[in-house]
Amino acid sequence: MLHLKVQFLDDSQKIFVVDQKSCGKGLFNLTCSHLNLAEKEYFGLEFRSQAGNHVWLEPLKPITKQVKNPKEVLFKFMVKFFPVDPGHLREELTRYLFTLQIKKDLALGQLPCSDKSAALLVSHLLQCKGRKLEMYGIRPPPASDGEGTQINLAVTHMGVLVLRGNTKINTFNWSKIRKLSFKRKHFLIKLHANISALCKDTLEFTMASRDACKAFWKTCVEYHAFFRLSEEPKSKPKALLCSKGSSFRYSGRTQRQLLEHGRKAKMKSLPFESCFLGSL
């Protein structure tokens, strides 16, 4: 058996026991059950890889094949997908966890904004006004473009963004992208013919390492599936986001399925005690 440590958004920690052959989904489900969390697909477990990169624990892959010494690793329960409208979050607990995540990002400087904007963001988050902040939901890894200029890449519900500092300099909506792939530490964006007529057919960005590049590609695969597909994919990624030699795919309900379930079930919000996660 594996005894694995998970840290929650209030920095409290808990040890979960899973089978030696358990996949990532096993640990994640135990974590969500502990929280009594219904809208679990918005969240994930992040850990620091041996190479020093922050990566998401894959649901369908054995934990021991993802982490060399899982007993020595701290898995962090975090928001993984930021919806364009926080009003889509049905449960009070889900909104509360999002508030904790935004607070943590602000405190760590991972959500750059003025003090005034930070105060307004926290106070209005539950009123669905966090979404108006320029960097809401963006966690951009460093990269460089074809000319060697230092930039950052990010993925959101709308597609892939290119940033210089905190300024968006380009947006590639999913509808513009024909294929995303990676080769070693190079991240490639192939555009549709009507788009590439105005610029290059393939845009290439260099990231810090192959592991960092692969991790970002996987994030793109999951974001595309969660926000764009009508239901959970049952097979390997379609041509849009495929990469040679990889069968990685998103696992879980899509946002559309979450919203439809909420409308059909008309469930009451699950009660929760905020004290178990600390106060705001």
MIDREN-580426 format. One line per field, with one value per residue: residue in three letters; residue number from 1; x, y, z of N, C-alpha, C, O in turn. Coordinates in steps of 0.02 Angstrom, whole numbers, m for minus. Layout:
// MIDREN-580426
res	c(ALA|...)
n	c(NUM|...)
n.xx	c(X|...)
n.yy	c(Y|...)
n.zz	c(Z|...)
ca.xx	c(X|...)
ca.yy	c(Y|...)
ca.zz	c(Z|...)
c.xx	c(X|...)
c.yy	c(Y|...)
c.zz	c(Z|...)
o.xx	c(X|...)
o.yy	c(Y|...)
o.zz	c(Z|...)
END
This chain:
// MIDREN-580426
res	c(MET|LEU|HIS|LEU|LYS|VAL|GLN|PHE|LEU|ASP|ASP|SER|GLN|LYS|ILE|PHE|VAL|VAL|ASP|GLN|LYS|SER|CYS|GLY|LYS|GLY|LEU|PHE|ASN|LEU|THR|CYS|SER|HIS|LEU|ASN|LEU|ALA|GLU|LYS|GLU|TYR|PHE|GLY|LEU|GLU|PHE|ARG|SER|GLN|ALA|GLY|ASN|HIS|VAL|TRP|LEU|GLU|PRO|LEU|LYS|PRO|ILE|THR|LYS|GLN|VAL|LYS|ASN|PRO|LYS|GLU|VAL|LEU|PHE|LYS|PHE|MET|VAL|LYS|PHE|PHE|PRO|VAL|ASP|PRO|GLY|HIS|LEU|ARG|GLU|GLU|LEU|THR|ARG|TYR|LEU|PHE|THR|LEU|GLN|ILE|LYS|LYS|ASP|LEU|ALA|LEU|GLY|GLN|LEU|PRO|CYS|SER|ASP|LYS|SER|ALA|ALA|LEU|LEU|VAL|SER|HIS|LEU|LEU|GLN|CYS|LYS|GLY|ARG|LYS|LEU|GLU|MET|TYR|GLY|ILE|ARG|PRO|PRO|PRO|ALA|SER|ASP|GLY|GLU|GLY|THR|GLN|ILE|ASN|LEU|ALA|VAL|THR|HIS|MET|GLY|VAL|LEU|VAL|LEU|ARG|GLY|ASN|THR|LYS|ILE|ASN|THR|PHE|ASN|TRP|SER|LYS|ILE|ARG|LYS|LEU|SER|PHE|LYS|ARG|LYS|HIS|PHE|LEU|ILE|LYS|LEU|HIS|ALA|ASN|ILE|SER|ALA|LEU|CYS|LYS|ASP|THR|LEU|GLU|PHE|THR|MET|ALA|SER|ARG|ASP|ALA|CYS|LYS|ALA|PHE|TRP|LYS|THR|CYS|VAL|GLU|TYR|HIS|ALA|PHE|PHE|ARG|LEU|SER|GLU|GLU|PRO|LYS|SER|LYS|PRO|LYS|ALA|LEU|LEU|CYS|SER|LYS|GLY|SER|SER|PHE|ARG|TYR|SER|GLY|ARG|THR|GLN|ARG|GLN|LEU|LEU|GLU|HIS|GLY|ARG|LYS|ALA|LYS|MET|LYS|SER|LEU|PRO|PHE|GLU|SER|CYS|PHE|LEU|GLY|SER|LEU)
n	c(1|2|3|4|5|6|7|8|9|10|11|12|13|14|15|16|17|18|19|20|21|22|23|24|25|26|27|28|29|30|31|32|33|34|35|36|37|38|39|40|41|42|43|44|45|46|47|48|49|50|51|52|53|54|55|56|57|58|59|60|61|62|63|64|65|66|67|68|69|70|71|72|73|74|75|76|77|78|79|80|81|82|83|84|85|86|87|88|89|90|91|92|93|94|95|96|97|98|99|100|101|102|103|104|105|106|107|108|109|110|111|112|113|114|115|116|117|118|119|120|121|122|123|124|125|126|127|128|129|130|131|132|133|134|135|136|137|138|139|140|141|142|143|144|145|146|147|148|149|150|151|152|153|154|155|156|157|158|159|160|161|162|163|164|165|166|167|168|169|170|171|172|173|174|175|176|177|178|179|180|181|182|183|184|185|186|187|188|189|190|191|192|193|194|195|196|197|198|199|200|201|202|203|204|205|206|207|208|209|210|211|212|213|214|215|216|217|218|219|220|221|222|223|224|225|226|227|228|229|230|231|232|233|234|235|236|237|238|239|240|241|242|243|244|245|246|247|248|249|250|251|252|253|254|255|256|257|258|259|260|261|262|263|264|265|266|267|268|269|270|271|272|273|274|275|276|277|278|279|280)
n.xx	c(42|17|58|7|36|m69|m94|m206|m304|m305|m186|m182|m148|m163|m149|m172|m218|m179|m190|m43|m39|m122|m204|m188|m316|m375|m317|m355|m496|m517|m473|m568|m684|m658|m674|m805|m843|m931|m922|m799|m720|m664|m546|m380|m234|m78|99|276|389|530|618|595|484|316|183|28|m55|m88|m244|m271|m156|m41|11|141|210|217|274|427|466|336|294|370|330|237|74|m26|m185|m277|m355|m390|m453|m512|m663|m741|m842|m869|m995|m1042|m1008|m1087|m1099|m1084|m971|m878|m862|m808|m685|m625|m610|m515|m408|m383|m347|m229|m149|m136|m66|54|103|70|m34|m31|m72|m139|m144|m270|m349|m333|m397|m528|m551|m554|m662|m767|m771|m862|m970|m955|m865|m727|m674|m654|m527|m371|m273|m339|m354|m240|m88|61|195|372|447|520|512|521|618|696|651|602|457|293|192|20|m130|m304|m484|m519|m414|m241|m125|m6|109|192|276|149|63|m47|3|m33|m166|m222|m359|m456|m523|m440|m333|m252|m174|m86|73|225|404|542|602|524|379|241|129|10|m76|m239|m269|m329|m294|m155|m119|m100|6|142|133|163|197|331|389|508|537|583|627|613|523|450|390|312|226|154|92|8|m76|m141|m211|m303|m372|m432|m516|m598|m665|m711|m763|m913|m933|m844|m693|m671|m566|m397|m323|m396|m345|m318|m250|m151|3|148|173|110|m25|m100|m243|m386|m475|m631|m784|m842|m850|m974|m1049|m1052|m1127|m1248|m1286|m1309|m1419|m1517|m1526|m1555|m1504|m1488|m1373|m1230|m1209|m1079|m942|m851|m746|m663|m576|m513|m525|m578)
n.yy	c(m60|116|263|419|594|733|904|1032|1176|1264|1244|1139|965|792|616|490|323|212|80|m9|m20|77|197|373|425|359|411|545|537|494|607|703|645|656|793|803|842|888|946|900|897|1019|1026|966|863|921|902|911|865|750|818|945|1012|1076|971|892|761|616|544|415|340|233|280|254|248|376|450|443|419|409|415|513|628|780|802|924|987|1074|1209|1169|1194|1346|1417|1522|1598|1617|1601|1483|1390|1284|1234|1288|1253|1230|1360|1420|1353|1397|1531|1521|1474|1582|1678|1619|1619|1756|1791|1725|1790|1744|1787|1922|2088|2249|2313|2363|2302|2171|2169|2198|2089|1975|2011|2014|1892|1786|1842|1827|1914|1892|1854|1965|2011|2032|1929|1819|1651|1611|1528|1550|1466|1496|1535|1545|1634|1609|1700|1710|1789|1820|1753|1709|1564|1516|1428|1435|1433|1478|1454|1451|1562|1694|1782|1933|1975|2035|2057|2015|1962|1887|1782|1621|1554|1405|1372|1416|1334|1196|1089|1037|1005|928|925|863|996|1087|1172|1160|1247|1220|1300|1326|1327|1447|1536|1526|1582|1713|1716|1617|1440|1350|1381|1397|1369|1379|1291|1271|1139|967|899|1004|1055|947|936|1056|1036|928|993|1078|983|936|1052|1086|975|980|1105|1115|995|893|782|665|610|450|384|395|561|669|719|856|885|791|703|630|464|474|433|503|568|668|638|619|711|833|1015|1049|934|940|1057|1022|915|979|1059|962|879|968|990|1025|1138|1063|1055|1128|1143|1282|1296|1184|1205|1317|1496|1636)
n.zz	c(0|m29|56|41|34|36|4|46|m10|95|152|242|276|227|246|128|93|m33|m155|m211|m349|m392|m498|m542|m532|m426|m306|m323|m320|m189|m122|m162|m110|24|40|10|m118|m260|m391|m453|m567|m600|m534|m485|m450|m415|m433|m399|m519|m540|m617|m581|m629|m622|m627|m677|m594|m682|m718|m774|m772|m687|m523|m477|m595|m633|m532|m452|m316|m234|m99|m45|m102|m112|m146|m219|m199|m313|m409|m574|m698|m756|m772|m897|m845|m680|m629|m676|m584|m480|m347|m177|m105|m208|m262|m150|m138|m256|m223|m120|m198|m286|m191|m143|m260|m278|m162|m183|m291|m415|m488|m563|m521|m472|m301|m274|m372|m330|m206|m246|m327|m241|m160|m250|m313|m291|m346|m476|m542|m547|m670|m752|m734|m810|m806|m757|m714|m782|m802|m845|m922|m950|m1110|m1276|m1431|m1612|m1645|m1536|m1435|m1269|m1203|m1139|m1130|m1127|m1083|m1104|m1084|m1210|m1299|m1352|m1282|m1310|m1219|m1169|m1036|m935|m1036|m1166|m1322|m1428|m1481|m1504|m1552|m1524|m1640|m1740|m1739|m1809|m1770|m1624|m1559|m1494|m1501|m1436|m1344|m1407|m1443|m1548|m1651|m1768|m1896|m1972|m2151|m2201|m2105|m2096|m2215|m2193|m2110|m2043|m2076|m1975|m1808|m1698|m1535|m1406|m1259|m1084|m1062|m1122|m1040|m982|m1095|m1138|m1030|m1040|m1163|m1130|m1041|m1129|m1207|m1112|m1076|m1198|m1218|m1102|m1110|m1241|m1296|m1307|m1229|m1122|m1194|m1268|m1323|m1390|m1414|m1540|m1707|m1695|m1574|m1564|m1532|m1593|m1546|m1423|m1316|m1232|m1149|m1101|m949|m876|m836|m954|m961|m1016|m990|m850|m830|m892|m813|m692|m726|m759|m646|m546|m418|m243|m168|m96|80|179|295|318|404|405|305|339|367|263)
ca.xx	c(0|52|33|23|18|m103|m102|m266|m296|m293|m120|m186|m125|m192|m120|m220|m189|m203|m156|21|m50|m176|m193|m197|m387|m391|m299|m396|m565|m515|m467|m633|m732|m642|m702|m876|m844|m969|m896|m728|m683|m628|m487|m331|m179|m15|159|339|423|600|655|579|426|251|141|m34|m58|m131|m294|m273|m89|m20|49|212|242|222|315|479|459|273|287|409|304|179|24|m65|m253|m281|m400|m356|m487|m546|m716|m745|m890|m875|m1066|m1055|m995|m1152|m1095|m1053|m904|m835|m847|m764|m619|m598|m589|m451|m357|m366|m310|m162|m114|m120|m14|117|123|57|m89|m9|m121|m129|m175|m341|m381|m332|m450|m592|m558|m575|m728|m819|m764|m923|m1021|m937|m827|m654|m663|m636|m456|m335|m235|m380|m350|m182|m25|103|265|416|467|547|484|569|672|733|622|573|384|261|135|m33|m189|m366|m544|m526|m360|m172|m106|65|113|256|260|78|24|m61|24|m65|m214|m239|m420|m458|m547|m385|m279|m261|m140|m35|118|290|461|592|578|492|306|222|60|m4|m138|m279|m245|m354|m258|m84|m107|m80|68|172|90|180|232|372|411|556|525|643|649|563|472|408|353|262|177|111|50|m44|m124|m181|m256|m356|m413|m472|m569|m644|m706|m737|m799|m978|m929|m777|m666|m663|m507|m341|m342|m406|m287|m304|m201|m112|75|173|195|75|m96|m128|m308|m422|m520|m679|m838|m825|m890|m1042|m1082|m1063|m1182|m1310|m1304|m1337|m1485|m1564|m1534|m1581|m1484|m1475|m1302|m1210|m1187|m1010|m917|m790|m692|m616|m526|m488|m568|m552)
ca.yy	c(0|180|316|479|656|784|970|1065|1247|1302|1220|1080|905|729|556|444|257|183|19|1|m16|126|253|439|437|332|461|605|524|494|677|737|616|687|860|800|887|862|972|886|902|1083|1022|915|856|942|884|931|807|744|870|1011|1043|1065|933|865|689|589|499|347|310|215|333|235|261|449|477|394|404|442|427|573|684|815|815|983|992|1142|1222|1152|1227|1408|1432|1592|1631|1581|1586|1413|1347|1277|1220|1338|1229|1241|1431|1434|1328|1443|1591|1505|1469|1650|1709|1590|1644|1826|1794|1699|1831|1707|1821|1991|2141|2300|2297|2380|2248|2110|2175|2193|2021|1930|2030|2004|1828|1747|1876|1812|1968|1878|1841|2027|2024|2013|1867|1769|1582|1602|1508|1546|1445|1535|1507|1595|1625|1591|1750|1709|1836|1788|1761|1657|1532|1499|1398|1452|1404|1501|1430|1462|1633|1713|1843|1964|2002|2023|2081|1967|1987|1847|1732|1571|1520|1335|1367|1433|1284|1131|1037|1056|948|948|885|880|1053|1134|1169|1178|1263|1220|1337|1309|1359|1516|1577|1525|1623|1779|1709|1551|1381|1320|1425|1356|1401|1338|1293|1258|1069|923|884|1063|1060|894|953|1108|1005|890|1042|1100|927|933|1113|1081|926|1001|1162|1113|934|885|729|639|569|379|356|441|627|676|747|925|891|730|708|564|420|486|416|540|600|694|591|652|746|898|1069|1044|881|966|1105|986|876|1026|1080|906|853|1022|972|1079|1143|1022|1096|1115|1186|1314|1295|1130|1230|1382|1553|1682)
ca.zz	c(0|m31|100|2|68|m5|35|22|m25|156|173|285|241|248|216|99|79|m96|m176|m244|m421|m404|m545|m513|m519|m360|m255|m333|m297|m116|m101|m173|m63|89|39|m9|m176|m317|m455|m445|m630|m605|m492|m500|m403|m445|m395|m431|m547|m522|m655|m552|m661|m592|m673|m650|m588|m734|m689|m803|m770|m618|m487|m473|m660|m641|m478|m434|m245|m217|m27|m27|m142|m87|m198|m202|m226|m341|m465|m636|m753|m737|m820|m918|m801|m616|m616|m694|m526|m448|m276|m134|m89|m266|m264|m93|m156|m306|m187|m88|m250|m307|m136|m141|m318|m265|m110|m210|m348|m477|m522|m559|m525|m422|m237|m279|m410|m289|m156|m280|m353|m188|m135|m300|m347|m286|m386|m546|m573|m552|m742|m788|m725|m871|m798|m723|m738|m826|m770|m905|m918|m994|m1174|m1322|m1498|m1664|m1647|m1473|m1387|m1211|m1197|m1098|m1161|m1080|m1114|m1070|m1115|m1279|m1341|m1330|m1280|m1307|m1178|m1154|m970|m920|m1093|m1219|m1387|m1479|m1458|m1555|m1533|m1545|m1709|m1785|m1732|m1843|m1732|m1575|m1546|m1467|m1521|m1386|m1304|m1454|m1445|m1616|m1666|m1840|m1908|m2031|m2212|m2208|m2056|m2112|m2274|m2168|m2071|m2052|m2067|m1910|m1761|m1654|m1474|m1368|m1188|m1043|m1069|m1153|m990|m976|m1157|m1138|m979|m1067|m1215|m1096|m1015|m1187|m1224|m1063|m1081|m1259|m1206|m1049|m1129|m1310|m1314|m1276|m1180|m1110|m1249|m1249|m1355|m1392|m1441|m1612|m1742|m1675|m1520|m1557|m1538|m1612|m1493|m1360|m1315|m1176|m1161|m1043|m917|m832|m869|m983|m930|m1041|m952|m783|m832|m908|m754|m644|m748|m757|m578|m504|m350|m196|m153|m40|136|200|349|292|453|392|257|362|351|213)
c.xx	c(43|19|55|m5|m11|m110|m162|m254|m289|m227|m123|m168|m158|m158|m176|m184|m221|m163|m92|13|m102|m156|m206|m269|m407|m376|m342|m467|m568|m513|m534|m686|m721|m673|m777|m889|m879|m940|m820|m687|m647|m560|m440|m279|m114|43|220|376|496|643|640|520|362|206|80|m30|m109|m180|m288|m207|m71|23|123|248|248|270|364|473|396|265|322|383|243|133|m19|m132|m265|m336|m360|m386|m526|m599|m718|m792|m895|m947|m1085|m1043|m1059|m1148|m1060|m982|m856|m815|m799|m692|m586|m573|m522|m394|m335|m326|m238|m120|m92|m62|54|142|112|m2|m74|m66|m107|m163|m250|m379|m385|m388|m518|m605|m584|m646|m783|m818|m829|m981|m1004|m900|m751|m630|m641|m563|m417|m302|m273|m372|m289|m120|26|175|308|434|501|519|539|628|712|706|588|498|358|203|83|m90|m249|m424|m548|m472|m292|m155|m30|67|185|246|189|33|15|m40|m5|m112|m230|m300|m419|m479|m492|m333|m297|m231|m91|9|182|344|520|566|545|417|282|147|51|m73|m175|m256|m267|m320|m185|m68|m82|m15|96|121|100|220|268|396|457|544|586|671|595|506|423|363|296|207|128|65|m7|m98|m170|m232|m316|m401|m459|m530|m621|m692|m739|m778|m865|m978|m857|m753|m653|m601|m452|m361|m351|m346|m269|m248|m158|m37|103|198|159|1|m131|m195|m338|m469|m566|m734|m813|m867|m963|m1081|m1098|m1123|m1249|m1333|m1337|m1407|m1537|m1578|m1567|m1567|m1476|m1400|m1286|m1186|m1115|m992|m852|m732|m641|m564|m496|m533|m536|m521)
c.yy	c(63|230|383|541|706|848|1005|1140|1291|1283|1163|1019|843|671|511|379|228|120|35|11|37|178|319|453|412|381|523|595|522|565|713|710|645|756|861|846|855|883|963|897|968|1080|966|911|872|919|907|868|806|796|940|1046|1028|1031|907|789|662|538|427|310|292|268|317|243|335|480|425|372|437|457|490|636|714|831|874|984|1064|1147|1208|1189|1287|1424|1506|1631|1590|1567|1516|1366|1344|1272|1275|1318|1242|1314|1450|1412|1372|1507|1579|1502|1538|1686|1684|1616|1716|1831|1772|1739|1796|1735|1896|2041|2191|2280|2310|2325|2184|2111|2166|2121|1974|1946|2015|1935|1788|1780|1872|1869|1952|1876|1903|2045|1994|1944|1812|1701|1567|1584|1497|1523|1486|1497|1561|1581|1610|1639|1754|1757|1799|1805|1710|1628|1516|1468|1415|1418|1421|1474|1443|1535|1639|1780|1868|2002|1984|2046|2027|1996|1946|1796|1686|1533|1448|1328|1382|1377|1218|1075|1068|994|974|900|908|939|1107|1121|1198|1191|1266|1251|1312|1351|1432|1563|1583|1565|1692|1776|1639|1495|1350|1370|1381|1397|1353|1347|1270|1188|1029|910|943|1070|1008|909|1006|1080|965|936|1066|1047|928|994|1109|1033|951|1056|1156|1051|928|831|704|597|498|347|409|506|627|714|817|930|829|745|639|525|430|469|452|571|625|641|628|686|812|951|1065|990|903|1012|1071|945|919|1047|1023|883|903|1008|1034|1079|1100|1066|1079|1163|1216|1310|1240|1150|1296|1437|1596|1742)
c.zz	c(0|16|69|35|19|35|3|14|36|189|224|243|269|211|191|82|16|m111|m215|m319|m440|m455|m510|m494|m449|m304|m261|m308|m221|m88|m107|m126|6|95|28|m69|m235|m384|m458|m509|m639|m570|m514|m445|m439|m401|m434|m454|m526|m558|m629|m583|m621|m643|m638|m647|m639|m704|m711|m800|m698|m586|m487|m540|m675|m591|m454|m362|m219|m143|m5|m62|m109|m146|m176|m238|m248|m393|m529|m696|m727|m789|m837|m872|m736|m596|m636|m636|m484|m372|m237|m116|m147|m271|m208|m109|m208|m273|m152|m139|m274|m254|m134|m200|m309|m215|m136|m271|m414|m515|m518|m567|m470|m357|m239|m316|m369|m238|m188|m305|m300|m166|m185|m333|m347|m322|m460|m580|m570|m624|m780|m779|m783|m865|m762|m755|m780|m784|m825|m893|m966|m1057|m1215|m1391|m1548|m1670|m1583|m1421|m1330|m1205|m1147|m1139|m1108|m1118|m1071|m1105|m1189|m1326|m1310|m1335|m1281|m1271|m1175|m1089|m953|m977|m1145|m1286|m1445|m1447|m1515|m1530|m1559|m1617|m1761|m1789|m1767|m1802|m1683|m1562|m1514|m1493|m1479|m1345|m1348|m1456|m1511|m1621|m1741|m1851|m1970|m2091|m2218|m2159|m2075|m2175|m2254|m2128|m2084|m2041|m1998|m1869|m1710|m1594|m1436|m1294|m1150|m1052|m1104|m1104|m982|m1036|m1159|m1088|m1004|m1121|m1184|m1067|m1071|m1207|m1177|m1066|m1142|m1248|m1157|m1073|m1197|m1327|m1277|m1222|m1175|m1169|m1226|m1280|m1355|m1425|m1516|m1641|m1719|m1624|m1512|m1562|m1547|m1551|m1427|m1366|m1259|m1195|m1095|m1015|m869|m872|m898|m948|m953|m1004|m881|m781|m846|m849|m701|m661|m742|m686|m532|m430|m308|m183|m92|17|153|255|326|341|439|341|280|340|298|246)
o.xx	c(99|m42|114|m61|18|m131|m168|m200|m270|m213|m71|m171|m179|m141|m223|m126|m282|m110|m88|53|m123|m98|m232|m283|m451|m418|m364|m495|m617|m545|m554|m729|m769|m695|m810|m937|m859|m934|m783|m626|m602|m520|m457|m280|m97|37|217|391|522|695|670|507|355|193|79|m3|m167|m158|m299|m203|m83|67|164|310|281|302|345|474|400|232|306|411|202|152|m46|m134|m263|m360|m305|m350|m567|m582|m699|m783|m922|m960|m1138|m1064|m1081|m1188|m1011|m937|m799|m756|m754|m645|m525|m521|m479|m338|m275|m278|m191|m62|m37|m16|105|194|141|m19|m102|m104|m68|m205|m289|m433|m434|m423|m562|m661|m632|m686|m841|m860|m848|m1035|m1033|m901|m712|m573|m613|m538|m429|m301|m243|m381|m286|m102|34|212|283|435|510|504|596|680|756|737|551|479|397|170|100|m98|m246|m413|m578|m482|m285|m167|6|33|233|213|169|m28|63|m64|m3|m98|m250|m294|m386|m455|m498|m293|m351|m258|m60|m17|192|330|545|513|540|395|300|106|81|m122|m145|m226|m228|m319|m156|m10|m48|15|76|73|52|270|239|420|444|540|637|731|540|448|363|304|240|148|68|6|m64|m157|m230|m289|m373|m462|m518|m587|m680|m752|m790|m823|m873|m1018|m815|m789|m626|m586|m459|m411|m319|m302|m210|m203|m131|m17|82|238|177|m31|m187|m203|m316|m499|m542|m731|m769|m914|m1008|m1140|m1150|m1165|m1300|m1393|m1386|m1451|m1594|m1635|m1603|m1610|m1459|m1367|m1323|m1146|m1092|m1022|m803|m674|m583|m513|m457|m575|m475|m496)
o.yy	c(62|237|401|542|720|847|1008|1165|1349|1302|1140|1021|841|678|495|379|222|109|87|47|40|201|321|489|441|392|551|640|546|581|750|748|657|776|913|883|801|841|1011|905|973|1127|925|952|840|918|921|824|855|816|988|1104|975|1059|900|757|683|493|382|253|332|297|362|245|355|531|369|312|488|505|518|690|678|868|873|981|1109|1097|1233|1213|1281|1442|1548|1691|1535|1526|1492|1308|1394|1303|1305|1360|1262|1329|1492|1448|1384|1534|1622|1524|1551|1721|1724|1633|1736|1871|1798|1723|1816|1710|1930|2037|2177|2235|2273|2304|2148|2061|2132|2097|1937|1901|2005|1921|1761|1751|1907|1873|1996|1895|1897|2091|1937|1906|1764|1693|1513|1620|1441|1557|1509|1436|1617|1523|1600|1622|1796|1765|1751|1864|1672|1664|1505|1479|1411|1378|1383|1472|1446|1567|1596|1828|1829|2053|1926|2052|1995|2050|1966|1770|1708|1486|1432|1283|1363|1374|1190|1020|1119|939|1034|841|964|934|1164|1065|1254|1151|1308|1231|1281|1404|1474|1624|1637|1581|1726|1828|1605|1502|1327|1397|1335|1453|1292|1403|1252|1178|1053|909|933|1089|1023|897|1002|1098|968|920|1075|1063|921|988|1127|1048|943|1054|1188|1055|955|833|719|553|487|289|461|508|589|737|836|972|817|795|592|549|396|487|434|597|605|603|665|689|844|936|1078|1000|886|1007|1087|940|900|1053|1035|869|885|1014|1088|1027|1101|1111|1023|1217|1180|1319|1246|1116|1326|1427|1594|1787)
o.zz	c(26|15|71|61|m33|93|m58|30|31|245|247|181|328|152|228|60|12|m83|m247|m350|m497|m457|m454|m445|m418|m261|m211|m276|m191|m39|m61|m103|43|149|35|m71|m258|m429|m466|m505|m681|m576|m556|m398|m489|m340|m494|m414|m499|m534|m652|m567|m591|m696|m576|m693|m639|m669|m671|m824|m652|m619|m496|m541|m723|m605|m438|m347|m184|m125|48|m54|m80|m191|m121|m299|m207|m420|m538|m739|m682|m845|m796|m862|m737|m552|m616|m638|m456|m336|m261|m113|m136|m282|m217|m94|m206|m292|m154|m125|m281|m269|m125|m191|m328|m225|m113|m300|m464|m569|m476|m616|m425|m356|m209|m296|m373|m228|m160|m303|m313|m153|m165|m376|m398|m329|m502|m641|m589|m638|m834|m812|m803|m913|m739|m816|m811|m737|m849|m858|m1018|m1059|m1191|m1408|m1529|m1697|m1576|m1368|m1342|m1204|m1118|m1176|m1050|m1178|m1009|m1152|m1228|m1386|m1249|m1387|m1255|m1289|m1179|m1088|m956|m968|m1166|m1304|m1503|m1393|m1569|m1491|m1608|m1652|m1819|m1837|m1755|m1799|m1697|m1556|m1507|m1506|m1486|m1314|m1327|m1470|m1528|m1597|m1774|m1820|m2014|m2082|m2239|m2171|m2073|m2187|m2292|m2114|m2131|m2003|m1967|m1891|m1683|m1602|m1435|m1269|m1180|m1050|m1114|m1124|m977|m1030|m1179|m1101|m991|m1125|m1208|m1070|m1061|m1222|m1199|m1059|m1138|m1267|m1169|m1058|m1210|m1369|m1222|m1175|m1217|m1191|m1171|m1265|m1323|m1461|m1552|m1605|m1722|m1630|m1458|m1592|m1512|m1511|m1378|m1415|m1240|m1251|m1041|m1053|m826|m933|m870|m911|m914|m988|m854|m736|m816|m836|m669|m618|m721|m668|m486|m386|m332|m187|m43|5|143|262|317|321|458|333|243|296|288|211)
END
